[in-house]
Amino acid sequence: MPPNFHADTPLAQRMRPTTLDAIIGQAHLLAAGAPLRRLVEQGHLPSIILHGEAGIGKTTIAMLLADAVGRPFHALSALNTGVKQLREVLDNKDSLSFESPVVFIDEIHRFNKAQQDALLGAVESGDITLIGATTENPSFSVNNALLSRCQVYRLEPLTSEQISAVLQRALSEDNVLKKLKIDLQAQDTISQLAHGDARKALNVLELAVQTADAQHSPLVIDNELVGRVAQTALVRYDKDGEQHYDIISAMIKSVRGSDPDAALYWMARMLVGGEPADFIARRLVILASEDIGNANPNALLLADAALRSVQSIGMPEARIILGQVVVYLATSAKSNSTYKAINAAMALAEKDASPVPLHLRNGVTKLMRTQGYGQGYAYPHDYPNHYYPQTYLPDNLLGTSFYTFADNQREQHSKQFMDWLKNQAASND
């Protein structure tokens, strides 16, 4: 460890901004005229939800907002707060030195419905001002009653330039680091690895300084050192949070858009981040039917075989199977004609309950046959080309069409065959 490097408090905590003006990033919320800045200037702080990835300032902004409007700040974490502890905080609010305290709840998306409901009355009455922080989309993770009483603000990951500014501020202002001579050669590398997370960038810097060769002055923080201390801890993928849905969506859209390289990249991001291989395989099976369908029926067969293979083999070899399938699907002809057809049919089925025409019913008993069950039905295999034109829809739905042949080679070939069947049947009449 370098000489004079003694600090009980982590660097990220020491560098926490003490004023709103000192925050790097989030200008869309904190710059002059921006929403949170206007609230502070008006001395008014409503209940809000701060939504964004880890390490981009949610907790700091919450603390500074409360301070800026002169309100007491009470912090809780959803990880270790139950309904009982939450009610104790709400019931003891009058013992605080000010009315209407700010109650900050980190990771509020981890509160269950009962815990969120416990907040509702206090928020609605104005007894507390709630600031919730969540890494997940609050539309999915916060119940509607509570969400409707809060203003939601999305925080953005810091850019590489903003991360670099955070690092430079640490070198020049931190009481520990500014006493050391540090040659930060890997600033860009740390900025890229941090993926917009200032806390992660500061943690890597601190660990690199602690690990650097103390025999050299200045301490050299180069790419090789950063690579050793960072390892895989900087691979950023939250398979339980919103990014899980964002990246699988990106992969599906890349396959649908016939871009095998992008599809492989997004799939690799999931695999490296620990996403279960069979989850990816199941999504590919759905995609093979929804986005390729009858343009290439083999796509569904291959995707289904991949799912079974992935489940029996597991990682890391499953990556090879998934890679083959995602490239095959991305480079296949595409069609969503059957997807649209079943959706249209189900939409009509929800509104229509027409009886089955008698000629399509099975006359399994004498009584049924005397009532007309099965009468007039033509068995197609008894006719040329195994086809006989007859009605299969209820009378009130005759002429209804759900399926339209898409403009790909295989479906157009099927259309030509169907047209030929009908023409042959007409010529045999």
C-alpha positions as CSV (number, residue, x, y, z in Angstrom):
1,M,0.0,0.0,0.0
2,P,1.3,3.5,-0.9
3,P,2.6,5.6,2.1
4,N,0.2,7.9,3.7
5,F,-2.8,6.0,2.3
6,H,-4.9,5.8,5.4
7,A,-8.6,6.2,5.2
8,D,-11.4,4.5,7.1
9,T,-14.1,5.9,4.8
10,P,-14.2,4.7,1.2
11,L,-13.3,7.1,-1.5
12,A,-16.7,7.1,-3.0
13,Q,-18.2,8.2,0.3
14,R,-15.6,10.9,0.8
15,M,-16.3,12.3,-2.6
16,R,-20.1,12.5,-2.1
17,P,-21.1,16.0,-3.2
18,T,-22.3,18.3,-0.4
19,T,-24.3,20.7,-2.6
20,L,-26.5,20.3,-5.6
21,D,-24.1,22.5,-7.6
22,A,-21.3,20.1,-7.0
23,I,-23.1,17.1,-8.6
24,I,-21.6,16.0,-11.9
25,G,-24.2,15.0,-14.4
26,Q,-28.0,15.0,-14.3
27,A,-28.2,18.5,-15.8
28,H,-31.6,17.7,-17.2
29,L,-32.9,17.7,-13.6
30,L,-30.5,20.0,-11.8
31,A,-29.4,22.7,-14.2
32,A,-31.0,26.2,-14.1
33,G,-34.7,25.9,-15.0
34,A,-34.6,22.1,-14.8
35,P,-37.5,20.4,-12.7
36,L,-35.6,19.6,-9.5
37,R,-33.8,22.9,-9.5
38,R,-37.2,24.8,-9.8
39,L,-38.6,22.8,-6.9
40,V,-35.7,23.8,-4.7
41,E,-35.9,27.4,-5.7
42,Q,-39.6,27.4,-4.8
43,G,-38.9,25.8,-1.5
44,H,-41.3,23.0,-2.4
45,L,-40.5,19.3,-2.3
46,P,-43.2,16.9,-3.3
47,S,-43.0,13.1,-3.0
48,I,-40.8,11.8,-5.8
49,I,-39.3,8.6,-7.3
50,L,-35.8,8.7,-8.6
51,H,-35.3,6.0,-11.2
52,G,-31.9,5.1,-12.6
53,E,-28.9,2.7,-12.5
54,A,-26.7,2.2,-9.5
55,G,-24.0,4.7,-8.7
56,I,-25.4,7.8,-10.5
57,G,-26.4,9.9,-7.5
58,K,-29.9,9.0,-6.4
59,T,-29.1,8.9,-2.7
60,T,-27.0,12.0,-2.9
61,I,-29.6,14.0,-4.7
62,A,-32.3,12.9,-2.2
63,M,-30.1,14.1,0.7
64,L,-29.3,17.4,-0.9
65,L,-32.9,18.1,-1.9
66,A,-34.0,17.7,1.7
67,D,-31.2,19.9,2.9
68,A,-31.9,22.5,0.3
69,V,-35.5,23.0,1.5
70,G,-34.6,22.7,5.2
71,R,-36.3,19.4,5.9
72,P,-35.1,16.6,8.2
73,F,-33.9,13.5,6.3
74,H,-34.6,10.0,7.4
75,A,-33.1,7.1,5.3
76,L,-34.3,3.6,5.1
77,S,-33.3,0.6,2.9
78,A,-35.9,-1.7,1.5
79,L,-33.4,-4.5,1.9
80,N,-33.7,-4.5,5.7
81,T,-36.9,-2.7,6.5
82,G,-40.1,-4.5,7.2
83,V,-43.7,-3.3,7.7
84,K,-43.1,-3.1,11.5
85,Q,-40.0,-1.0,11.2
86,L,-41.6,1.2,8.6
87,R,-44.7,1.9,10.7
88,E,-42.5,2.8,13.7
89,V,-40.8,5.4,11.6
90,L,-44.1,6.8,10.4
91,D,-45.7,6.7,13.9
92,N,-42.7,8.5,15.4
93,K,-42.6,11.3,12.8
94,D,-43.9,13.9,15.4
95,S,-40.9,13.2,17.6
96,L,-38.7,14.8,14.9
97,S,-37.7,18.4,15.2
98,F,-39.6,19.4,12.1
99,E,-43.0,18.5,10.6
100,S,-43.3,16.6,7.3
101,P,-39.8,15.0,7.2
102,V,-38.3,13.5,4.1
103,V,-38.3,9.7,4.3
104,F,-35.8,8.3,1.8
105,I,-36.3,4.6,0.8
106,D,-33.5,3.1,-1.2
107,E,-34.4,0.2,-3.6
108,I,-38.1,0.9,-3.0
109,H,-38.9,-1.7,-5.8
110,R,-38.0,-4.4,-3.2
111,F,-41.0,-3.3,-1.0
112,N,-43.9,-5.7,-1.3
113,K,-47.5,-4.4,-1.7
114,A,-48.1,-4.4,2.0
115,Q,-45.0,-2.3,2.6
116,Q,-45.8,0.1,-0.2
117,D,-49.4,0.4,1.1
118,A,-48.0,1.3,4.6
119,L,-46.5,4.4,3.0
120,L,-49.6,5.4,1.1
121,G,-51.6,7.1,3.9
122,A,-48.7,9.2,5.2
123,V,-47.8,10.3,1.6
124,E,-51.4,11.1,0.8
125,S,-51.9,13.2,4.0
126,G,-48.6,15.0,3.6
127,D,-47.3,13.7,6.9
128,I,-44.1,12.7,5.1
129,T,-42.4,13.5,1.9
130,L,-41.3,10.3,0.2
131,I,-38.3,10.0,-1.9
132,G,-37.9,6.6,-3.3
133,A,-34.9,5.3,-5.3
134,T,-35.2,2.4,-7.7
135,T,-33.0,0.8,-10.3
136,E,-36.1,-0.8,-11.9
137,N,-38.8,0.9,-14.0
138,P,-41.3,2.2,-11.4
139,S,-44.2,1.5,-13.7
140,F,-43.6,-2.2,-13.1
141,S,-42.2,-2.2,-9.5
142,V,-44.2,0.5,-7.6
143,N,-47.9,0.1,-7.1
144,N,-50.2,2.4,-9.0
145,A,-51.7,4.1,-6.0
146,L,-48.4,5.1,-4.6
147,L,-47.0,5.9,-8.0
148,S,-49.9,8.3,-8.8
149,R,-48.9,10.4,-5.7
150,C,-45.3,10.8,-6.7
151,Q,-43.5,12.6,-9.4
152,V,-41.1,10.2,-11.3
153,Y,-37.7,11.5,-12.5
154,R,-35.3,9.4,-14.6
155,L,-31.6,9.8,-13.8
156,E,-29.1,9.1,-16.6
157,P,-25.8,7.1,-16.4
158,L,-22.8,9.4,-16.4
159,T,-21.0,9.9,-19.7
160,S,-17.3,8.9,-20.0
161,E,-16.4,12.6,-19.9
162,Q,-18.4,13.0,-16.7
163,I,-16.8,9.9,-15.1
164,S,-13.4,11.4,-16.0
165,A,-14.4,14.6,-14.3
166,V,-15.3,12.7,-11.2
167,L,-11.9,11.0,-11.2
168,Q,-10.0,14.2,-11.7
169,R,-11.9,15.8,-8.9
170,A,-11.0,12.9,-6.6
171,L,-7.3,13.3,-7.4
172,S,-7.3,17.0,-6.8
173,E,-9.8,17.4,-3.9
174,D,-9.8,14.2,-1.8
175,N,-7.8,14.7,1.4
176,V,-6.0,11.4,1.0
177,L,-5.4,11.2,-2.8
178,K,-4.2,14.8,-3.2
179,K,-1.3,14.1,-0.8
180,L,0.0,11.4,-3.2
181,K,1.7,11.7,-6.6
182,I,-0.5,9.8,-9.0
183,D,0.0,9.3,-12.7
184,L,-3.5,8.2,-13.8
185,Q,-2.8,6.8,-17.3
186,A,-5.9,4.6,-17.3
187,Q,-8.5,7.3,-16.9
188,D,-10.3,6.5,-20.2
189,T,-10.3,2.8,-19.3
190,I,-11.8,3.3,-15.9
191,S,-14.4,5.6,-17.5
192,Q,-15.4,2.9,-20.0
193,L,-15.4,0.1,-17.5
194,A,-17.6,2.0,-15.1
195,H,-20.5,2.1,-17.5
196,G,-21.8,5.4,-16.2
197,D,-21.4,4.4,-12.5
198,A,-19.4,7.0,-10.6
199,R,-19.2,4.9,-7.4
200,K,-17.8,2.0,-9.4
201,A,-15.2,4.3,-11.0
202,L,-14.1,5.7,-7.7
203,N,-13.9,2.2,-6.2
204,V,-11.6,1.0,-9.0
205,L,-9.4,4.1,-8.7
206,E,-9.1,3.6,-4.9
207,L,-8.3,-0.1,-5.3
208,A,-5.7,0.6,-8.0
209,V,-4.0,3.2,-5.8
210,Q,-3.9,0.7,-3.0
211,T,-2.5,-1.9,-5.3
212,A,0.1,0.2,-7.1
213,D,3.8,-0.3,-6.6
214,A,4.6,2.0,-3.7
215,Q,8.3,2.0,-4.6
216,H,7.7,4.2,-7.6
217,S,6.8,7.9,-7.5
218,P,4.5,8.9,-9.0
219,L,2.2,5.9,-8.5
220,V,1.4,4.7,-12.0
221,I,-2.2,3.7,-12.6
222,D,-2.1,2.1,-16.1
223,N,-4.4,-0.2,-18.1
224,E,-2.6,-3.3,-16.9
225,L,-3.1,-2.5,-13.3
226,V,-6.7,-1.4,-13.7
227,G,-7.4,-4.7,-15.6
228,R,-6.0,-6.7,-12.7
229,V,-8.0,-4.9,-10.0
230,A,-11.2,-4.6,-11.9
231,Q,-11.4,-8.2,-13.3
232,T,-15.0,-9.2,-14.1
233,A,-16.6,-7.2,-11.3
234,L,-17.2,-4.4,-13.8
235,V,-19.4,-6.4,-16.1
236,R,-22.6,-4.6,-15.7
237,Y,-25.8,-6.7,-16.1
238,D,-28.6,-6.8,-13.6
239,K,-30.5,-10.0,-14.6
240,D,-33.2,-9.2,-12.0
241,G,-33.8,-5.6,-13.0
242,E,-34.8,-3.4,-15.9
243,Q,-31.6,-4.1,-17.9
244,H,-32.7,-7.7,-18.1
245,Y,-35.7,-6.6,-20.2
246,D,-33.8,-4.0,-22.1
247,I,-31.1,-6.3,-23.4
248,I,-33.3,-9.3,-24.3
249,S,-35.5,-6.7,-26.1
250,A,-32.4,-5.5,-28.0
251,M,-31.4,-9.1,-29.0
252,I,-34.9,-9.9,-30.2
253,K,-35.1,-6.7,-32.2
254,S,-31.7,-7.4,-33.7
255,V,-32.8,-10.9,-34.9
256,R,-36.1,-9.5,-36.2
257,G,-34.1,-6.8,-38.0
258,S,-31.8,-9.5,-39.6
259,D,-28.6,-8.2,-37.9
260,P,-26.6,-11.3,-36.8
261,D,-23.7,-9.3,-35.4
262,A,-25.9,-7.1,-33.1
263,A,-27.9,-10.2,-32.1
264,L,-24.7,-12.0,-31.1
265,Y,-23.5,-9.0,-29.1
266,W,-26.6,-8.6,-27.0
267,M,-26.8,-12.3,-26.4
268,A,-23.2,-12.3,-25.3
269,R,-23.9,-9.5,-22.9
270,M,-26.6,-11.7,-21.3
271,L,-24.4,-14.8,-21.1
272,V,-21.4,-12.9,-19.7
273,G,-23.7,-11.3,-17.1
274,G,-25.0,-14.7,-16.0
275,E,-28.4,-14.8,-17.7
276,P,-29.6,-18.5,-17.7
277,A,-29.0,-20.0,-21.2
278,D,-32.4,-21.7,-21.2
279,F,-34.2,-18.3,-20.7
280,I,-32.5,-17.0,-23.9
281,A,-33.3,-20.3,-25.7
282,R,-37.0,-20.0,-24.8
283,R,-37.2,-16.5,-26.1
284,L,-35.6,-17.7,-29.4
285,V,-38.3,-20.4,-29.7
286,I,-41.0,-17.7,-29.4
287,L,-39.2,-15.5,-31.9
288,A,-38.9,-18.3,-34.4
289,S,-42.7,-18.6,-34.6
290,E,-43.6,-14.9,-34.1
291,D,-41.1,-13.3,-36.5
292,I,-40.2,-16.0,-38.9
293,G,-43.2,-18.4,-38.9
294,N,-44.0,-20.0,-42.2
295,A,-41.4,-18.0,-44.1
296,N,-39.1,-20.7,-42.8
297,P,-40.7,-23.5,-40.7
298,N,-37.3,-25.0,-40.0
299,A,-36.6,-22.0,-37.8
300,L,-39.0,-23.2,-35.1
301,L,-37.7,-26.8,-35.3
302,L,-34.1,-25.6,-34.9
303,A,-34.9,-23.2,-32.0
304,D,-36.9,-25.9,-30.2
305,A,-34.0,-28.4,-30.6
306,A,-31.7,-25.7,-29.3
307,L,-33.8,-25.3,-26.2
308,R,-33.7,-29.0,-25.4
309,S,-30.0,-29.2,-26.1
310,V,-29.2,-26.2,-23.9
311,Q,-31.2,-27.6,-21.1
312,S,-29.4,-31.0,-21.3
313,I,-25.9,-29.6,-21.9
314,G,-25.7,-26.3,-19.9
315,M,-23.0,-23.6,-20.0
316,P,-20.4,-23.0,-21.2
317,E,-21.0,-25.3,-24.2
318,A,-24.6,-24.0,-24.5
319,R,-23.2,-20.8,-25.9
320,I,-22.1,-22.6,-29.1
321,I,-25.7,-23.9,-29.7
322,L,-27.2,-20.5,-28.9
323,G,-24.7,-18.7,-31.2
324,Q,-25.6,-21.1,-34.1
325,V,-29.3,-20.6,-33.6
326,V,-29.3,-16.8,-33.2
327,V,-27.3,-16.4,-36.4
328,Y,-29.6,-18.8,-38.3
329,L,-32.7,-16.9,-37.1
330,A,-31.2,-13.5,-37.8
331,T,-30.3,-14.5,-41.4
332,S,-33.6,-16.3,-42.1
333,A,-36.5,-14.9,-44.2
334,K,-39.0,-13.2,-41.9
335,S,-42.8,-13.2,-41.6
336,N,-45.3,-12.3,-38.9
337,S,-48.3,-13.3,-40.9
338,T,-49.3,-16.2,-38.7
339,Y,-48.7,-14.1,-35.5
340,K,-51.1,-11.5,-36.8
341,A,-53.6,-14.1,-37.9
342,I,-53.9,-15.8,-34.5
343,N,-54.1,-12.4,-32.8
344,A,-56.9,-11.4,-35.1
345,A,-58.7,-14.7,-34.6
346,M,-58.5,-14.5,-30.9
347,A,-59.7,-10.9,-30.9
348,L,-62.8,-12.0,-32.8
349,A,-63.3,-15.1,-30.6
350,E,-63.5,-12.9,-27.5
351,K,-66.6,-11.2,-29.0
352,D,-68.2,-14.0,-31.1
353,A,-69.5,-17.3,-29.9
354,S,-71.3,-18.6,-33.0
355,P,-72.4,-22.2,-32.9
356,V,-70.5,-24.8,-34.9
357,P,-72.3,-25.4,-38.3
358,L,-74.2,-28.7,-38.3
359,H,-72.2,-30.3,-41.1
360,L,-69.0,-29.8,-39.1
361,R,-70.3,-31.6,-36.0
362,N,-69.8,-35.3,-35.4
363,G,-73.0,-37.3,-35.6
364,V,-71.9,-40.0,-33.2
365,T,-75.5,-41.1,-32.2
366,K,-78.6,-41.7,-34.2
367,L,-80.4,-38.8,-32.5
368,M,-77.6,-36.5,-33.5
369,R,-77.7,-37.7,-37.1
370,T,-81.5,-37.1,-37.2
371,Q,-80.9,-33.6,-36.0
372,G,-78.6,-33.0,-38.9
373,Y,-75.2,-33.5,-37.3
374,G,-72.6,-34.2,-40.0
375,Q,-75.0,-34.0,-42.9
376,G,-73.6,-32.4,-46.0
377,Y,-70.0,-32.7,-44.9
378,A,-67.6,-33.7,-47.7
379,Y,-64.6,-35.8,-46.7
380,P,-61.8,-34.1,-48.6
381,H,-59.7,-37.2,-49.1
382,D,-62.5,-38.7,-51.3
383,Y,-61.9,-36.0,-53.9
384,P,-59.2,-35.1,-56.4
385,N,-56.1,-33.5,-54.8
386,H,-57.6,-34.2,-51.4
387,Y,-59.6,-31.0,-51.6
388,Y,-63.3,-30.1,-51.8
389,P,-64.6,-26.5,-51.5
390,Q,-67.0,-26.2,-48.6
391,T,-67.6,-23.7,-45.8
392,Y,-65.9,-24.1,-42.4
393,L,-66.9,-20.9,-40.7
394,P,-70.3,-20.0,-39.1
395,D,-72.7,-18.4,-41.6
396,N,-72.3,-15.0,-39.9
397,L,-68.6,-15.1,-40.4
398,L,-68.5,-16.3,-44.0
399,G,-65.8,-14.4,-46.0
400,T,-63.8,-13.5,-42.8
401,S,-60.1,-13.6,-43.3
402,F,-57.4,-13.7,-40.6
403,Y,-54.4,-15.0,-42.5
404,T,-52.7,-13.2,-45.4
405,F,-49.9,-14.8,-47.3
406,A,-46.7,-12.8,-46.7
407,D,-44.4,-11.7,-49.5
408,N,-41.7,-14.4,-49.0
409,Q,-40.9,-17.3,-51.2
410,R,-42.2,-20.1,-49.1
411,E,-45.6,-18.5,-48.3
412,Q,-46.0,-17.4,-51.8
413,H,-45.4,-20.9,-52.9
414,S,-48.1,-22.1,-50.5
415,K,-50.5,-19.4,-51.9
416,Q,-49.8,-20.6,-55.4
417,F,-50.6,-24.2,-54.3
418,M,-53.9,-23.1,-52.7
419,D,-54.9,-21.1,-55.8
420,W,-54.2,-24.2,-57.9
421,L,-56.3,-26.4,-55.6
422,K,-59.2,-24.1,-55.9
423,N,-58.9,-23.7,-59.7
424,Q,-58.7,-27.5,-60.1
425,A,-61.8,-28.0,-57.9
426,A,-63.7,-25.4,-60.0
427,S,-62.7,-27.1,-63.3
428,N,-64.0,-30.5,-61.9
429,D,-67.4,-29.2,-61.2
